[in-house]
Amino acid sequence: MTNEINNQIKQLIDNNDIVLFMKGSNDFPQCGFSATVTHILNTIGANYLDVDVLQDMNIRQGIKEFSDWPTIPQLYVKGEFVGGCDIIRDMHEEGELAELLKKHQLI
């Protein structure tokens, strides 16, 4: 991953409270996993930046290296990597995701 891509990803994460790197957009997810995470975030009322990795292959590959996580979607809250679809779904079912966002005063 180039420094430029790494810096671009870091800037997105640093400048936004909640960032979801996903396939497609909030309005039109392009895979079931991305659709699941957007549905969860929308259900709990989170305001987040959606980054469509299908629009930029450098970002698509770069985010996997940045987080050392092999799959998309990836959720970041306040600069910290939270997880992918399975982790977000489990956190939501346990009430932990809403708790995390409330702790940071994001919902």
Secondary structure as UniProt FT lines:
FT   HELIX           3..15
FT   STRAND          18..22
FT   HELIX           32..43
FT   TURN            44..45
FT   STRAND          49..52
FT   HELIX           53..55
FT   HELIX           57..67
FT   STRAND          74..77
FT   TURN            78..79
FT   STRAND          80..83
FT   HELIX           85..94
FT   HELIX           96..103
FT   TURN            104..105
//
